[in-house]
Amino acid sequence: MKATLLLLFLIACSLCLGWSFFTHSKIAVAALESIEPSVLETISGGLPLPLFNEWIGLQTSFVDVDRYFVRDLVPGHGFRIHNYPGIEGLTMSEILELPGMPKNALGALITAFFDVRNFARSGDFAGTSYAIARLFHFASDLTMPLHVVNNSDGQLTAQAGLHVRIESILGNFFFRSEMFLRQGPRIFKDEEIPAVLFESIRKSMEQSKVFEAADMKRKSDTAYRFAALWRDVKEVFIEATSRAVYLCASLLMSALSL
């Protein structure tokens, strides 16, 4: 009974945040598995790497759970680039100084990036681990197409519940880890990272149109068919989550490189 209630709670926590509870964990684990073991051993606190990877995966997912209990302390999980004209020419430090930035996913990502670097340098295992989890969570959120557009839940197109149908139903029940398109991470210079992130965000913004169109098509059917929805969005869903894996791994390696 307790296990059932926990499962229902975790699914509920994924109804409007991120890539769903389980998909966030899959992205985090895949990102860590794409990094050379010798790099991870410097931050794993002596834990066996498979255990360390799964632990970080769970922490990454639980950032969503945190938002249910300490909402005022946890940043939002989305970002709207049109609210910040001129942002694409700024450094990460300059971005953090913009009004309201600590309260959205981009600001949270950049804060976590610097936290990873600082905690790792000081040898703080617990601090580093939690910073990695937040870095991974918010980096993944920014690849989720519905987290970077105004029509995040179909509210502008009479598609209420779009977010749940795409993110939670498809993410929890159709997507599998073996679907990731594997790509080796790379180390970016700090000054390169904003451009990398904004390119990804703009790609996700375009992909949101695929989600909207596919959902609208299914809503016009006599019965809503999730299997058909998955066929329509599968390619975009896999590309976006695979890009999340690549960004998470690359950002972690970049944070640790200095």
FIMIKOL-263757 format. One record per residue (C-alpha): y, x, z; residue number from 1. Coordinates in steps of 0.5 Angstrom, whole numbers, plus 500, padded with zeros to 3 digits. Layout:
% residues N
     y     x     z   pos
     Y     X     Z   NUM
...
This chain:
% residues 258
     y     x     z   pos
   500   500   500     1
   505   506   502     2
   503   509   495     3
   505   503   491     4
   511   502   495     5
   513   509   494     6
   511   509   486     7
   515   502   486     8
   521   505   489     9
   521   511   485    10
   521   507   478    11
   527   503   481    12
   531   509   482    13
   530   511   475    14
   532   504   472    15
   539   507   471    16
   540   514   472    17
   538   520   468    18
   532   521   464    19
   527   517   469    20
   524   520   475    21
   518   522   472    22
   522   525   465    23
   527   529   469    24
   521   533   473    25
   517   534   466    26
   523   537   463    27
   524   541   469    28
   517   544   469    29
   517   545   462    30
   524   549   462    31
   521   553   468    32
   514   554   464    33
   518   557   458    34
   521   563   462    35
   518   569   463    36
   514   569   470    37
   517   576   472    38
   524   572   472    39
   522   567   476    40
   518   571   481    41
   525   574   483    42
   527   567   485    43
   521   563   487    44
   521   566   494    45
   514   568   494    46
   511   562   492    47
   505   561   486    48
   509   560   480    49
   505   553   478    50
   507   551   485    51
   514   553   485    52
   515   550   478    53
   512   543   481    54
   517   543   487    55
   523   545   483    56
   521   539   478    57
   520   534   484    58
   527   536   487    59
   530   535   480    60
   528   528   480    61
   530   527   487    62
   537   528   485    63
   537   521   483    64
   534   519   489    65
   540   522   493    66
   545   518   489    67
   542   512   492    68
   543   514   499    69
   549   519   499    70
   553   516   493    71
   559   518   495    72
   557   525   495    73
   553   525   489    74
   557   526   482    75
   556   521   477    76
   551   522   472    77
   555   521   465    78
   560   524   462    79
   565   522   457    80
   568   527   452    81
   574   523   450    82
   577   522   457    83
   578   530   456    84
   582   531   450    85
   583   539   449    86
   577   540   454    87
   573   544   448    88
   578   550   448    89
   577   551   456    90
   572   556   460    91
   568   553   465    92
   572   555   471    93
   578   551   467    94
   574   545   466    95
   572   545   473    96
   580   544   475    97
   581   538   471    98
   582   532   475    99
   576   528   476   100
   571   533   474   101
   567   534   480   102
   565   527   480   103
   562   527   473   104
   555   530   470   105
   559   536   466   106
   563   538   473   107
   556   538   477   108
   553   542   472   109
   558   547   472   110
   558   547   479   111
   551   548   480   112
   551   554   475   113
   555   558   479   114
   551   556   485   115
   545   558   482   116
   548   565   481   117
   551   566   487   118
   545   564   492   119
   541   568   487   120
   545   574   489   121
   545   573   496   122
   537   572   496   123
   538   565   499   124
   532   561   497   125
   533   554   499   126
   540   554   496   127
   538   557   490   128
   532   552   489   129
   537   546   490   130
   542   549   485   131
   537   550   480   132
   535   542   481   133
   542   540   480   134
   543   544   474   135
   537   542   471   136
   538   535   473   137
   545   534   470   138
   544   538   464   139
   538   533   462   140
   543   528   464   141
   548   530   458   142
   542   530   453   143
   541   523   454   144
   545   519   449   145
   546   513   453   146
   550   518   459   147
   555   520   454   148
   558   514   451   149
   561   508   453   150
   556   503   451   151
   551   506   456   152
   547   500   458   153
   549   496   451   154
   555   492   455   155
   559   493   449   156
   554   490   444   157
   551   484   448   158
   545   489   449   159
   545   488   457   160
   539   492   460   161
   539   497   454   162
   539   503   459   163
   533   501   462   164
   529   499   456   165
   530   506   453   166
   530   511   459   167
   526   507   464   168
   520   504   460   169
   520   509   455   170
   521   515   459   171
   516   513   464   172
   510   509   460   173
   511   512   453   174
   513   519   453   175
   508   525   455   176
   510   532   457   177
   505   535   451   178
   511   532   446   179
   516   537   448   180
   518   541   442   181
   517   548   445   182
   523   553   443   183
   524   559   447   184
   531   560   451   185
   536   565   450   186
   541   568   455   187
   549   565   453   188
   555   569   455   189
   559   565   460   190
   565   564   455   191
   559   561   450   192
   557   556   454   193
   562   550   454   194
   561   550   446   195
   554   550   447   196
   554   544   452   197
   559   540   447   198
   555   541   441   199
   549   538   445   200
   554   532   448   201
   556   530   441   202
   549   530   438   203
   547   526   444   204
   553   521   442   205
   550   520   435   206
   543   519   437   207
   546   513   442   208
   547   509   435   209
   539   510   434   210
   537   507   441   211
   542   501   440   212
   540   499   433   213
   532   500   435   214
   534   496   441   215
   537   490   437   216
   532   490   432   217
   527   489   437   218
   531   483   441   219
   531   480   434   220
   524   479   434   221
   520   473   437   222
   517   477   443   223
   520   484   445   224
   515   490   443   225
   516   496   447   226
   511   500   442   227
   515   498   436   228
   521   500   440   229
   518   507   441   230
   516   508   434   231
   523   507   432   232
   526   512   437   233
   520   517   438   234
   523   522   434   235
   530   522   437   236
   527   521   444   237
   523   527   443   238
   529   532   440   239
   533   530   446   240
   528   531   451   241
   526   538   448   242
   533   540   447   243
   534   538   455   244
   528   543   456   245
   532   549   452   246
   538   548   455   247
   536   548   462   248
   532   554   461   249
   537   558   457   250
   543   556   463   251
   538   558   468   252
   537   565   465   253
   544   565   463   254
   546   564   471   255
   541   569   473   256
   543   575   468   257
   550   577   471   258
